[in-house]
Amino acid sequence: MITVRAPATSANLGSGFDVFGVALGRPADVVRVERADETTIDVTGTGSQYIPQNPKKNTVGAVAEALDAPAHIQIDKGVRPSSGLGSSAASAAAAALALNELYNRGLSREELVSVAAKGEAVASGEAHADNVAPALLGGFTVATDDGVTSVDADVPLVACLPDIAVSTRDARGVLPTETTLDELVSTVGNASTLTVGMCRSDPELVGRGMNDTVVTPARTTLITGYDDVRAAALRAGATGVTVSGAGPSILAVCRGSDRRRIAAAMVETFGEFGVDARAYQTEIGDGATVL
């Protein structure tokens, strides 16, 4: 039996739609795998009642098939589904690393990114690597068709998860299909600023580079109270705030000393809209770990 912990992740980071991602220190999924003649799946933990155990409809089933590694797979969910915190990616990444080791497939973590992305396709309809890449590699990742680049970064974060469900498919459905040249130039500039900030572990630069006028405004319409929660986080000291992945979680970048105040402000503001929420005071963390 192999047991692997894989972290929650935040993708897009505002200006890096479908490209940027970071691993979070918490929460995380824990996946246990054991050799079997055919793949079976048991799911426990947060939101487990909403996750199919049929291998053909579960992200880890697709990973097992891609690796030709049938197993009994037990998933203990710490990352809530439909949270914008890479729930399906955490399970897929953990399963990919665990099954690779269980069957001695010899693939590197970079090679496992494309395997885990096949699992993501089950959940979102498309094999995007922006969540599975940081879930496997840790740190800040840039995922393109040419591969994945990762950078160790030390940046404090607050991820606030409201009691709202937003599916990845729905969040992609509201996206604009066109943009202007001015918006393109602005997005490239912001994404470049964010990348430099990650390389320097500079929360000021990272926060400034999270601004986005194309994708984020469309998705905030799905999150009750977003504008007020964002404003409250900025007043409390956040250097940048954006939608985490497809939402509804909201990600704030900050200095370590401001995390508690920002977390309280975000939860309190959601409460003013009648929405329960919890906040994870965390940081950019490591990738999947064999326990």
C-alpha positions in Angstrom: 0.0 0.0 0.0 1.2 3.5 -0.9 -0.2 6.6 0.7 0.3 10.1 -0.8 -0.8 13.5 0.3 -1.4 16.1 -2.4 -2.2 19.8 -1.7 -5.0 22.1 -2.7 -4.0 24.5 -5.4 -5.0 27.8 -6.9 -4.9 28.3 -10.6 -5.0 31.3 -12.9 -4.0 33.8 -10.2 -5.9 36.5 -12.1 -3.6 37.3 -15.1 -2.4 33.7 -15.8 -5.6 32.0 -17.0 -5.1 28.3 -17.7 -1.3 28.8 -17.2 -0.4 29.8 -13.7 -0.8 27.8 -10.5 0.4 27.5 -6.9 0.4 24.7 -4.4 -1.1 25.7 -1.0 0.2 24.6 2.3 -3.3 23.4 3.3 -5.8 21.8 2.8 -4.9 18.5 1.1 -6.2 15.2 -0.1 -4.8 11.8 1.1 -4.9 8.9 -1.4 -4.1 5.3 -0.6 -3.5 2.7 -3.4 -3.2 -1.1 -3.2 -2.7 -3.5 -6.2 -5.8 -5.1 -7.5 -7.1 -7.0 -10.6 -9.4 -4.1 -11.4 -9.8 -0.6 -10.1 -12.2 0.2 -7.3 -12.6 3.5 -5.5 -13.8 4.5 -2.1 -14.2 8.2 -1.1 -14.5 9.7 2.3 -14.1 13.2 3.7 -15.2 16.6 2.7 -17.9 16.5 0.0 -17.4 12.8 -0.6 -21.1 12.3 -1.1 -20.9 14.3 -4.4 -18.0 12.3 -5.8 -18.7 9.3 -8.1 -17.0 6.0 -7.1 -17.3 4.6 -10.7 -13.7 4.6 -12.0 -14.9 5.8 -15.4 -16.4 8.9 -13.8 -13.7 9.6 -11.2 -10.4 11.5 -11.8 -8.3 8.8 -10.2 -9.9 6.1 -12.4 -8.7 7.9 -15.5 -5.2 8.1 -13.9 -5.2 4.4 -13.1 -6.2 3.6 -16.7 -3.6 5.9 -18.2 -0.8 4.2 -16.2 -2.3 0.7 -16.7 -2.2 0.4 -13.0 -5.4 -1.2 -11.6 -5.7 -0.7 -7.9 -8.1 -0.4 -4.9 -8.0 3.4 -4.4 -9.1 5.1 -1.2 -9.5 8.9 -1.3 -9.8 10.9 1.9 -11.0 14.4 0.7 -9.6 17.4 2.5 -10.2 19.7 -0.5 -13.9 20.3 -1.0 -15.2 19.6 -4.6 -16.4 22.7 -6.6 -14.3 24.9 -4.4 -11.8 26.5 -6.8 -9.0 24.9 -4.8 -8.1 22.1 -7.2 -10.1 19.4 -5.6 -10.0 17.0 -8.5 -6.4 17.9 -9.3 -5.3 17.0 -5.7 -6.8 13.5 -6.0 -5.5 13.0 -9.6 -2.0 14.1 -8.6 -1.9 12.0 -5.5 -3.1 8.9 -7.4 -0.6 9.5 -10.2 2.3 9.7 -7.8 1.1 6.7 -5.7 0.4 4.4 -8.7 3.7 5.3 -10.4 5.5 4.2 -7.3 3.2 1.2 -6.6 3.8 -0.2 -10.1 7.4 1.1 -10.5 6.5 2.9 -13.7 9.6 5.2 -13.3 8.0 8.4 -14.5 9.3 11.7 -13.3 6.9 14.2 -11.6 7.1 16.3 -14.8 5.9 13.3 -16.8 3.2 12.6 -14.4 1.6 16.0 -14.9 0.2 15.0 -18.3 -1.1 11.7 -16.7 -2.8 13.6 -13.9 -4.3 16.1 -16.4 -6.1 13.2 -18.0 -7.9 12.8 -14.7 -8.7 16.5 -14.7 -10.5 16.0 -18.0 -13.0 13.8 -16.3 -14.0 16.6 -14.0 -13.8 19.7 -16.2 -14.1 18.2 -19.7 -10.6 19.4 -20.7 -7.1 18.2 -19.7 -5.7 21.3 -18.2 -2.5 21.2 -16.2 -2.7 24.5 -14.3 -3.8 22.7 -11.1 -2.2 19.3 -11.4 1.2 20.8 -12.1 1.6 22.6 -8.7 -0.1 19.7 -7.0 2.7 17.5 -8.2 5.6 19.9 -8.3 4.8 22.4 -5.6 5.6 26.1 -5.7 4.5 28.4 -8.5 4.1 26.7 -11.8 3.7 27.9 -15.4 2.0 25.2 -17.6 2.1 25.6 -21.4 1.8 23.2 -24.3 5.7 23.0 -24.3 5.8 21.7 -20.7 5.8 23.0 -17.1 8.2 25.4 -15.4 8.2 25.5 -11.6 9.7 28.0 -9.1 10.0 27.7 -5.4 8.3 30.8 -3.9 7.7 31.9 -0.3 4.5 34.0 -0.4 1.9 34.1 2.3 -1.7 33.5 1.2 -5.3 33.4 2.5 -7.8 31.2 0.7 -11.4 32.0 1.6 -13.9 29.3 0.8 -17.6 30.4 0.9 -20.4 27.9 1.2 -21.3 28.3 -2.5 -20.7 25.7 -5.2 -19.3 26.8 -8.6 -18.6 24.0 -11.1 -15.6 24.3 -13.4 -17.9 23.7 -16.4 -20.2 26.5 -15.4 -17.3 28.9 -14.7 -15.9 28.2 -18.2 -19.3 28.8 -19.7 -19.4 32.5 -18.7 -16.0 33.4 -20.2 -15.7 35.9 -23.0 -14.6 34.7 -26.4 -12.9 37.9 -27.5 -10.6 40.6 -26.0 -9.1 43.9 -27.1 -5.5 44.6 -27.9 -5.3 47.0 -24.9 -6.6 44.2 -22.6 -4.1 41.8 -24.1 -1.2 44.1 -23.4 -2.4 44.8 -19.9 -2.7 41.0 -19.2 0.8 40.3 -20.5 2.2 43.1 -18.3 0.4 41.9 -15.2 1.4 38.3 -15.8 5.0 39.3 -16.2 4.9 41.3 -13.0 3.4 38.4 -11.1 6.1 36.0 -12.4 8.9 38.3 -11.3 7.2 38.6 -8.0 7.1 34.9 -7.5 10.8 34.6 -8.5 11.6 37.2 -5.8 9.0 35.9 -3.3 7.7 39.5 -3.2 4.0 39.7 -2.2 3.8 43.3 -3.4 4.7 42.4 -7.0 2.7 39.3 -7.0 -0.4 41.1 -5.8 0.0 43.9 -8.4 0.4 41.3 -11.1 -2.9 39.5 -10.2 -5.0 42.2 -11.8 -7.1 41.0 -14.7 -9.8 42.6 -16.8 -10.7 39.7 -19.0 -11.5 36.4 -17.2 -11.9 37.4 -13.6 -14.8 40.0 -14.0 -16.9 37.3 -15.8 -16.4 34.8 -13.0 -17.0 37.1 -10.1 -20.7 37.3 -11.2 -21.0 33.7 -9.9 -19.7 34.6 -6.4 -22.1 36.3 -4.0 -20.4 39.3 -2.4 -17.2 39.1 -4.3 -16.5 42.8 -4.7 -17.1 43.6 -1.1 -15.0 40.6 0.1 -12.2 41.7 -2.2 -12.4 45.3 -0.9 -12.4 44.1 2.7 -9.3 42.0 2.2 -7.5 44.9 0.5 -8.4 47.2 3.4 -7.1 44.5 5.8 -3.7 44.5 4.1 -3.9 42.2 1.1 -1.5 43.1 -1.7 -3.7 41.4 -4.3 -7.0 39.5 -4.4 -8.6 37.4 -7.1 -10.8 34.4 -7.8 -9.1 31.1 -7.1 -9.4 28.9 -10.1 -13.0 28.7 -11.2 -14.2 29.9 -7.8 -15.9 30.3 -5.5 -12.8 30.5 -3.3 -11.1 33.9 -3.2 -7.3 34.1 -3.0 -5.5 36.9 -1.2 -1.8 37.5 -1.3 -0.3 39.3 1.6 2.5 39.6 4.2 2.6 37.0 6.9 1.7 39.4 9.7 -1.6 40.3 7.9 -3.0 36.9 7.3 -5.2 36.6 10.4 -6.7 40.0 9.9 -7.4 39.4 6.2 -8.9 36.0 6.9 -11.3 37.5 9.5 -12.3 40.3 7.2 -13.1 38.0 4.3 -15.2 35.6 6.5 -17.0 38.5 8.2 -17.9 40.2 4.9 -19.3 36.9 3.4 -21.4 36.7 6.5 -22.9 40.1 5.8 -24.3 38.5 2.6 -25.7 35.5 4.6 -22.9 33.2 3.3 -20.9 31.0 5.6 -17.3 30.8 4.8 -14.0 29.5 6.2 -10.5 30.9 5.5 -7.2 29.0 5.2 -4.3 31.0 6.5 -1.6 29.4 4.4 1.4 29.9 2.0 2.8 28.5 -1.2 3.7 25.0 -0.3 5.2 21.7 -1.5 3.8 19.3 -4.1 2.5 15.8 -3.5 4.3 13.7 -0.8 4.6 10.0 -0.3 3.8 9.4 3.3 
